[in-house]
Each structure stands twice: as C-alpha cells, then as structure tokens.
C-alpha cells in the first residue's frame, strides 16, 4: 500500500503507522475488522459519520485488521454510530490515547498517566491485530494483561471484578512499543476479546458453516430475542441446505426443518426425524404456510439473494430470517448498501421490520443479515 491511499468512498485513508508524537491524546474511534476489509470499514465509517454531520477521516492500512477514525468529537461520534448498526466492524471503541516508543521495561506507567482523571473501568482487554504480523503479539498481550490488571486495581483504575456499569478498558498493541488506549461501552460493543466469539467446531456437524449460523444467533440477536424467537417445535426452512450445516444448528434447537437443496444431505440429519429434504431450487421453493424461520446460505449475486429474501417477507412466508450476502472483490461497501436497500424496499409494508447486518468472524467474502417482523 502506498503512503496515502483512497478508500472506496473517495476519502483519504492514511496508513496506520503515520508519524505522531511519542504520547498523544487522540479522539475518535478504533474499530476492528476482518483483515483485508479495512477499506470497506473505512468507507462505512466515513459515510456514516458524514450522515450524522460529524467531521473526521479514516486512517488504516490494508491487512492490519483495524481502522482508526479520527474526529475532534469522539464521544459524539461514539453515540451517533451505535455498534449494532455497523456492518464491517467486529468491535467499536472510543480512542483515548496513542502511546509510542514504549519502554519494554515499563509499559504500565504511561497507561496510568493516560487514565488519570478518567474514572474507573469495569473490565480490561489487552488485544492485538488479527493480522499475521499482529498475531505474533498474542503472547505479549496475555502476559501484559496479567501484569496490568492487578496494577490497575491497586490504583483504583479498574474494579475488583468485572462490572458492566463501567466502560471496558482496551489496550491495543500494534507492536511491542506502540499501543492505543481506548474504551468501549457494555451494550454498545462486542462482549468478546478482539470482537471474536470463541465457538467450538462440533465433530458431528455436517460442515463448518454451522459456525456461521451459531455466531449469527449470538451476534445479531439479543438474549431476550433468542429466548423469545428460538424455541423447540418451531418450523424452519433452510434454502441451499446441503450438506446440512445450518439445518444441523436448527435441529439442535429442536426445530422441524424443511431442507431445500438439489444436493445430498448428511444421512444422520435425515435420521433425526426433524428434517424433510426437498430436492428443489432454493430460488423457486415456496413453503406451505408461514414458518417461524427461514435461513439461506446460497452462493449467488447479493442483489439476487436480497430480492428473493424480500419476497419471503412480502408474501408473509416467514417471520424471522438469517441469510448471507456474498460480496464482490471490489466496492463491497457500496454493494452491501445496494443489496440491503433492495431488501428493505421490497420486503413489503411492515410496521416493525428489523434488519441487522454484520460481517461475522466465521464469514469470509460475505455479510450475514438478520431480519424479523416484530
């Protein structure tokens, strides 16, 4: 990447290693993303900030797995851009300071200086980029967290146990001598370190794609919504089901599933008695009566998928849905907006249509959408 790049929206994107003072208070947002999607997140933040009339600019470097969005009004930007509405961000934090040229023998004292007068934090997360280079800092992050946590508690900067009423403190190492200090609000950020839920691959799952739907339920629905909308005995349809990863997740919730795909399904799934396999094109299938859930992970152009998903809601065939939109290699933020607008504009007249979208950790070149008629 050159010293100065331009993102997909035309905004100037400066490299994340631009020269700054050794210690500097900075204002704005720090957001994590999937490595390679920094221009897409930068474009999203730039457009969303402009939409709420908050001036700022994105700073990033392709492959680093994070974006800095500089703004003179970080608190306002944080409140105006709620995490639940961000698509390409795994985590959202408000920047407090940048620490450069840290002394490896004493990285703690500069953090004390940053936190002086800022009140108490309820949890500490010491993190690093998810890039190949950043993963080499994992050992430092773990050991430093073990040293920093008791030191912060002794000084009164951190509660004695995790408390959601206080903001989280994030120390984000980009090298052994360079870190950003930030904070996040519980309820307006991801609850997991680095914004990544740690899900276990199940040996009996038909495919690893099961993790996508598991994460979607965790990341896109609130706990209250999960308890109310995911119940045994519900009826579901899985479009493009083979070999059955998403169907497997639904059957674990004791739902009855119509699996729609011309390809073969895992034999063990069919033996559960909960799955009815229809060898039909997922873009042509119509259910008999409304179902509680429709899920879809078909490989097709995002606008074509969005249009078909809108038909399901417009015709009243489902009440809740999770579907993936496979993105092109370029202009992914723009294509995301077009597909989501197409879905919203064609889903019919619903007084309370909820639409949430995010690029999940287990996604690749795609985003996952949750939609519901409340």
C-alpha positions as CSV (number, residue, x, y, z in Angstrom):
1,X,0.0,0.0,0.0
2,X,1.3,3.5,-0.8
3,X,1.8,6.2,1.9
4,X,-1.6,7.7,1.1
5,X,-4.5,5.6,-0.3
6,X,-8.1,6.4,-1.1
7,X,-10.9,4.2,0.1
8,X,-14.0,3.2,-1.9
9,X,-15.9,6.4,-1.0
10,X,-13.0,8.6,-2.2
11,X,-12.0,9.6,1.4
12,X,-8.3,9.8,2.1
13,X,-7.1,6.8,4.0
14,X,-3.7,7.4,5.7
15,X,-1.6,4.5,6.8
16,X,-2.0,3.5,10.4
17,X,1.7,3.9,11.1
18,X,1.8,7.6,10.2
19,X,4.3,9.6,12.3
20,X,2.9,11.0,15.6
21,X,4.2,12.3,18.9
22,X,5.5,9.5,21.3
23,X,2.5,10.0,23.5
24,X,-0.6,11.8,22.3
25,X,-4.2,12.1,23.3
26,X,-6.4,11.4,20.3
27,X,-10.1,11.5,19.7
28,X,-12.3,9.3,17.5
29,X,-13.0,5.6,17.1
30,X,-10.9,2.4,16.9
31,X,-12.7,-0.5,15.2
32,X,-11.5,-4.0,14.4
33,X,-12.4,-5.8,11.2
34,X,-11.5,-8.8,9.1
35,X,-8.1,-8.4,7.6
36,X,-8.4,-7.2,4.0
37,X,-11.7,-5.4,4.7
38,X,-10.1,-2.2,6.1
39,X,-11.1,-0.1,3.0
40,X,-14.7,-1.3,3.4
41,X,-14.9,-0.4,7.1
42,X,-13.2,2.9,6.4
43,X,-15.8,3.7,3.7
44,X,-18.6,2.7,6.0
45,X,-17.3,4.9,8.9
46,X,-16.7,7.8,6.6
47,X,-20.2,7.7,5.1
48,X,-22.0,7.1,8.4
49,X,-20.1,9.9,10.1
50,X,-21.0,12.3,7.3
51,X,-24.6,11.2,7.6
52,X,-24.7,12.4,11.3
53,X,-22.7,15.5,10.5
54,X,-19.6,14.6,12.4
55,X,-16.4,15.5,10.7
56,X,-13.5,13.0,10.6
57,X,-11.3,10.9,8.5
58,X,-10.3,7.2,8.4
59,X,-6.7,6.0,8.8
60,X,-5.8,2.4,8.0
61,X,-3.5,0.0,6.2
62,X,-4.8,-2.9,4.2
63,X,-4.3,-6.2,6.0
64,X,-3.9,-4.7,9.5
65,X,-7.4,-5.7,10.7
66,X,-8.3,-2.4,12.2
67,X,-9.3,1.2,11.3
68,X,-8.8,4.4,13.2
69,X,-11.4,7.1,12.6
70,X,-10.1,10.5,13.8
71,X,-12.6,13.1,14.9
72,X,-12.4,16.0,17.2
73,X,-15.6,14.8,18.9
74,X,-15.1,11.2,19.8
75,X,-17.9,10.9,22.4
76,X,-20.4,12.3,20.0
77,X,-19.3,10.0,17.2
78,X,-19.5,7.0,19.6
79,X,-23.1,7.8,20.4
80,X,-24.1,8.7,16.9
81,X,-22.7,5.4,15.4
82,X,-24.1,2.6,17.5
83,X,-22.3,-0.7,17.2
84,X,-25.4,-2.6,16.3
85,X,-25.6,-0.6,13.1
86,X,-22.0,-1.1,12.0
87,X,-21.6,-3.9,9.4
88,X,-17.8,-4.3,8.8
89,X,-16.7,-3.6,12.5
90,X,-16.1,-6.5,14.8
91,X,-15.6,-4.1,17.7
92,X,-16.1,-0.4,18.3
93,X,-14.2,1.6,20.9
94,X,-13.6,5.3,21.7
95,X,-10.0,6.3,21.4
96,X,-8.3,7.8,24.4
97,X,-4.6,8.0,23.6
98,X,-1.8,6.6,21.4
99,X,1.5,5.5,23.1
100,X,4.6,5.3,21.0
101,X,8.2,4.4,21.9
102,X,7.1,2.5,25.0
103,X,9.8,1.3,27.3
104,X,9.6,-2.5,27.3
105,X,10.7,-2.5,30.9
106,X,7.8,-0.2,32.0
107,X,4.8,-0.1,29.7
108,X,2.4,0.4,32.7
109,X,3.3,3.9,33.9
110,X,2.3,5.6,30.6
111,X,-1.1,3.9,30.8
112,X,-1.5,5.2,34.4
113,X,-0.8,8.7,33.0
114,X,-3.5,8.3,30.3
115,X,-6.1,7.1,32.8
116,X,-5.5,9.7,35.5
117,X,-8.8,11.6,36.0
118,X,-10.8,9.3,33.7
119,X,-12.7,7.4,36.4
120,X,-12.9,3.6,36.8
121,X,-13.2,0.9,34.2
122,X,-15.1,-2.4,34.8
123,X,-13.1,-4.8,32.6
124,X,-9.7,-4.9,30.9
125,X,-9.0,-6.3,27.4
126,X,-5.4,-6.4,26.1
127,X,-5.5,-7.1,22.4
128,X,-3.6,-7.2,19.2
129,X,-4.4,-7.1,15.5
130,X,-5.7,-10.3,13.9
131,X,-3.2,-9.9,11.0
132,X,-0.4,-12.4,10.6
133,X,2.1,-9.9,12.0
134,X,-0.3,-8.9,14.8
135,X,-0.8,-12.5,16.0
136,X,2.9,-12.5,17.0
137,X,1.9,-10.1,19.8
138,X,-0.5,-12.6,21.4
139,X,2.0,-13.8,24.0
140,X,2.8,-10.2,24.9
141,X,-0.9,-9.3,25.2
142,X,-1.5,-12.3,27.6
143,X,1.4,-11.6,29.8
144,X,0.9,-7.9,29.9
145,X,-2.8,-8.3,30.8
146,X,-1.7,-10.5,33.8
147,X,0.6,-7.7,35.0
148,X,-1.5,-4.7,34.2
149,X,-4.8,-6.0,35.7
150,X,-3.7,-6.1,39.4
151,X,-1.7,-2.8,38.9
152,X,-4.8,-1.0,37.7
153,X,-6.9,-2.4,40.5
154,X,-4.4,-1.3,43.1
155,X,-4.6,2.2,41.7
156,X,-8.4,2.2,41.5
157,X,-8.5,2.5,37.7
158,X,-10.2,-1.0,37.4
159,X,-12.9,-2.6,39.5
160,X,-12.0,-5.5,41.6
161,X,-14.2,-7.7,39.5
162,X,-15.8,-7.3,36.1
163,X,-18.6,-4.8,36.3
164,X,-20.8,-3.9,33.3
165,X,-21.8,-0.5,34.8
166,X,-18.3,0.8,34.0
167,X,-16.8,1.1,30.5
168,X,-14.3,-1.5,29.3
169,X,-10.6,-0.5,29.0
170,X,-8.8,-1.7,25.9
171,X,-5.0,-1.7,25.4
172,X,-4.4,-2.5,21.8
173,X,-0.8,-3.4,20.9
174,X,0.3,-2.9,17.3
175,X,3.9,-3.5,18.2
176,X,5.9,-4.1,21.4
177,X,6.5,-0.4,21.7
178,X,3.3,1.0,20.2
179,X,-0.2,0.8,21.6
180,X,-3.6,2.5,21.5
181,X,-5.7,3.0,24.7
182,X,-9.4,3.0,24.2
183,X,-12.7,2.2,26.0
184,X,-16.0,0.6,25.0
185,X,-19.4,0.7,26.5
186,X,-21.0,-2.6,27.5
187,X,-24.1,-2.9,25.3
188,X,-22.7,-0.8,22.6
189,X,-19.8,-3.1,21.7
190,X,-19.0,-6.8,21.2
191,X,-18.6,-8.7,24.5
192,X,-15.7,-10.8,23.3
193,X,-12.0,-10.1,23.3
194,X,-11.0,-8.7,19.8
195,X,-14.7,-8.9,19.0
196,X,-14.3,-12.6,18.2
197,X,-16.7,-15.2,19.8
198,X,-14.8,-18.4,20.6
199,X,-17.0,-21.2,19.1
200,X,-16.1,-24.9,19.2
201,X,-16.3,-26.9,15.9
202,X,-18.6,-29.8,16.5
203,X,-17.4,-33.2,15.3
204,X,-20.9,-34.2,14.2
205,X,-21.7,-31.1,12.3
206,X,-22.1,-31.7,8.5
207,X,-19.8,-28.7,7.8
208,X,-18.0,-25.8,9.4
209,X,-20.7,-23.5,8.0
210,X,-22.7,-24.4,11.1
211,X,-20.5,-21.9,13.0
212,X,-21.8,-19.1,10.8
213,X,-25.4,-19.6,12.0
214,X,-24.4,-20.2,15.6
215,X,-22.5,-16.9,15.5
216,X,-25.3,-15.1,13.8
217,X,-27.7,-16.1,16.6
218,X,-25.1,-14.9,19.2
219,X,-24.1,-11.6,17.5
220,X,-27.3,-10.4,15.8
221,X,-30.0,-11.2,18.3
222,X,-30.2,-10.0,21.9
223,X,-30.5,-12.6,24.7
224,X,-34.2,-11.6,25.1
225,X,-34.8,-12.1,21.4
226,X,-33.0,-15.5,21.4
227,X,-35.2,-16.7,24.2
228,X,-38.4,-15.5,22.6
229,X,-37.7,-16.4,19.0
230,X,-35.7,-19.7,19.1
231,X,-37.8,-22.4,20.6
232,X,-38.4,-26.1,20.3
233,X,-41.1,-27.1,17.9
234,X,-40.8,-24.1,15.6
235,X,-40.9,-24.6,11.9
236,X,-38.0,-23.6,9.7
237,X,-36.8,-23.7,6.1
238,X,-33.1,-23.9,5.1
239,X,-32.6,-22.7,1.5
240,X,-29.4,-24.2,-0.1
241,X,-29.1,-26.6,2.8
242,X,-26.7,-29.3,1.6
243,X,-24.8,-30.9,3.3
244,X,-26.7,-29.5,6.3
245,X,-24.6,-27.3,8.5
246,X,-27.4,-24.7,9.1
247,X,-30.1,-27.4,9.3
248,X,-28.0,-29.1,11.9
249,X,-28.0,-25.9,14.1
250,X,-31.7,-25.6,13.8
251,X,-32.3,-29.2,14.7
252,X,-30.2,-28.8,17.8
253,X,-32.8,-26.2,18.8
254,X,-35.4,-28.9,18.2
255,X,-37.0,-27.2,15.3
256,X,-38.6,-29.0,12.4
257,X,-36.8,-28.1,9.2
258,X,-37.5,-28.3,5.5
259,X,-34.1,-28.6,3.9
260,X,-34.2,-27.3,0.3
261,X,-31.3,-28.3,-2.0
262,X,-30.7,-30.4,-5.0
263,X,-27.6,-31.8,-3.4
264,X,-27.4,-34.6,-0.8
265,X,-27.9,-34.0,2.9
266,X,-26.0,-35.7,5.8
267,X,-27.7,-39.1,6.4
268,X,-27.6,-38.6,10.2
269,X,-29.6,-35.4,9.9
270,X,-32.3,-37.1,8.0
271,X,-32.4,-39.9,10.6
272,X,-33.4,-37.4,13.3
273,X,-36.9,-37.3,12.1
274,X,-36.8,-33.5,12.2
275,X,-35.7,-32.9,8.6
276,X,-37.7,-33.1,5.4
277,X,-35.4,-32.9,2.4
278,X,-36.9,-31.2,-0.7
279,X,-34.7,-31.5,-3.9
280,X,-35.8,-28.2,-5.3
281,X,-34.1,-25.0,-6.4
282,X,-33.9,-22.6,-3.4
283,X,-34.9,-19.7,-5.6
284,X,-38.1,-21.4,-6.6
285,X,-39.3,-23.1,-3.4
286,X,-42.4,-21.8,-1.7
287,X,-43.5,-23.0,1.8
288,X,-46.9,-24.4,2.6
289,X,-48.0,-21.8,5.2
290,X,-45.8,-19.4,7.1
291,X,-42.8,-20.6,9.0
292,X,-41.0,-19.3,12.0
293,X,-37.6,-19.2,10.5
294,X,-36.0,-19.1,7.0
295,X,-32.3,-19.3,6.7
296,X,-30.3,-19.1,3.5
297,X,-26.6,-19.5,2.6
298,X,-26.9,-19.9,-1.2
299,X,-24.0,-18.8,-3.4
300,X,-25.4,-16.2,-5.7
301,X,-25.2,-12.5,-6.5
302,X,-26.1,-10.4,-3.4
303,X,-28.8,-8.4,-5.1
304,X,-30.5,-11.6,-6.4
305,X,-30.4,-13.1,-2.9
306,X,-31.7,-9.9,-1.3
307,X,-34.6,-9.8,-3.8
308,X,-35.6,-13.4,-3.1
309,X,-35.3,-12.8,0.7
310,X,-37.6,-9.8,0.3
311,X,-40.2,-11.9,-1.4
312,X,-40.3,-14.2,1.6
313,X,-41.2,-11.3,3.9
314,X,-43.5,-9.5,1.4
315,X,-45.5,-12.7,0.9
316,X,-45.6,-13.5,4.6
317,X,-43.8,-16.8,4.3
318,X,-41.6,-16.3,7.3
319,X,-41.3,-14.2,10.5
320,X,-37.6,-14.4,11.1
321,X,-34.6,-14.9,8.7
322,X,-30.9,-15.2,8.6
323,X,-29.2,-15.0,5.2
324,X,-25.8,-14.4,3.8
325,X,-24.9,-12.0,1.0
326,X,-21.8,-13.0,-0.9
327,X,-19.8,-9.8,-1.8
328,X,-17.7,-8.9,-4.8
329,X,-14.0,-8.3,-4.6
330,X,-14.4,-4.6,-5.1
331,X,-16.8,-1.9,-3.9
332,X,-18.1,-4.2,-1.2
333,X,-19.5,-1.4,1.0
334,X,-21.4,0.1,-2.0
335,X,-22.7,-3.4,-2.9
336,X,-23.8,-4.0,0.7
337,X,-25.8,-0.8,0.7
338,X,-27.5,-1.6,-2.6
339,X,-28.4,-5.1,-1.5
340,X,-29.8,-4.1,1.9
341,X,-31.7,-1.2,0.4
342,X,-33.2,-3.6,-2.2
343,X,-34.3,-6.0,0.5
344,X,-35.8,-3.2,2.7
345,X,-37.6,-1.6,-0.1
346,X,-39.1,-4.8,-1.4
347,X,-39.9,-6.7,1.8
348,X,-43.5,-5.3,1.9
349,X,-45.3,-2.9,4.3
350,X,-44.2,-4.0,7.8
351,X,-44.6,-1.6,10.7
352,X,-41.8,-3.2,12.6
353,X,-39.3,-4.8,10.2
354,X,-35.9,-5.2,12.0
355,X,-32.8,-5.5,9.8
356,X,-29.3,-6.1,11.2
357,X,-26.2,-7.0,9.2
358,X,-22.6,-7.7,10.1
359,X,-19.6,-9.4,8.7
360,X,-19.1,-12.2,11.3
361,X,-15.8,-13.7,12.3
362,X,-16.8,-17.0,10.6
363,X,-17.8,-15.2,7.4
364,X,-15.4,-14.8,4.5
365,X,-16.3,-12.7,1.5
366,X,-19.8,-12.1,2.8
367,X,-22.0,-10.5,5.4
368,X,-24.8,-12.1,7.4
369,X,-28.2,-10.4,7.7
370,X,-30.9,-11.0,10.4
371,X,-34.4,-9.8,9.6
372,X,-37.5,-10.1,11.7
373,X,-41.1,-8.8,11.7
374,X,-41.8,-8.0,15.3
